[in-house]
């Protein structure tokens, strides 16, 4: 058999294009373990103090494996609309040149002092880009979509468990191994603490008296609420794909139990997101002619109404709606962000800024015992405001353009995976008004994109 015939036979057997001579013997497949280890073991990473840092850590082997496979002759696929995302990444890099600018009403600071925070965001955006490409280039043989959905459903269970932990042991926290390795001057910084110091809840006074608001294992209460919305649909899909009645039973139990920490979190953004999620999914199924969803929706609303009526949860909701203590701060920061955009509308300022004082006076500010007293973060109250302020119109257009294009491109995907993924992205658009997406919420958004993308190429497994 001639060399050409042997190459043709190899191509027919594998379904792939034969690589160049120097790639002979090198594996053309991608292992699933980098993605699986992030998702399946996330509680472990949180306990070790790695938390969101695991995405940057695992991006290294993922990038190496992608490059190795590319050199072995297998093409690297890019998701639809990736040019929009590339535009966003370029804007993030270019905007770093404005780190030394001090917009009116903000604390003056040298660019080098702002560089660590901006560099952290850039590294995380790059790491999640690698995650998007890696998860999207995995095949059904390498990591079945059903399995990826199960891991995302598992993380919803973890989110509910973390919420219950925050409710019953709000002051629970411990020093992680990674934290122990850091110098005291570093690990005592508030931002570093949020990365490496595991705690169950944030203690806040929103409805009279300090109360724990669930945060584990996502670091912040707002991130917990954001991830709750992004992951809830995946538990439903995973349970629907399972042939075991016990799995479906416990999934229903988990969903019912999740109502309690969702309410106790006092997270209005979470409540709005869940409402949007339910309405969107119901609308998709009704448009597909599956009218039975209206019955399910009616039962769900009735059960929720009953729970709010006959349990103390209704009083919690009422108290939260009557006490909008954060409204003034959010309005203040939105105004500051919109005012600041005029000074650098194209590329923004490269990062957030701290206000000079608070809403009512500039005669308050940071002290050694209170790093953030009086100094609110412009761009820290929602992904949309952070994009506009930090990366300007160009960066915002790239970010929104990518996810909007993905939603439009895959709008006809009526599979369970397609509806759940698009629902997650739709809720992210409302969440960006009050939540920041980096790191874990954006990670779950790009994984939703990867599932939509792979669904279009491989088909729905159900």
Protein Blocks (a to p, Z undefined) as FASTA:
>chain_A
ZZklmmmmmmmmnopacddfklgoiafbdcfklmmmmmmmmmmmmmnonmmmmmmmmmmm
mmmmmmmmmmnopacdddehklmmmmmmmmmmmmmmmmmpccehiacddfklmmmmmmmm
mmmmmmmmmmmmmmmmpcfklmcfklmmmmmmmmmmmmmmmmmmmmmmmmgccddfklmm
pcfklmmpmklmmmmmccfbdcddfegpaadddfbfnhpaklmmmmmmmmmmmmmmmmmm
pcbfklmmmmmmmmmmmmmmmmmnopaklmmmmmmmmmmmmmmmmmnopaklmmmmmmmm
mmmmmmmmmpmklmmmmmmmmmcfklmmmmmmmmmmmmmmmmommnonopacddehdfkb
ckbccdfklmkgoiacehiaojklmmmmmnojmlmmmmmmmmmmmmmmmmmmmbfklmmm
mmmmmmmmmmmmmpcfblklmmmmmmmmmmmmmmmmnopaZZ
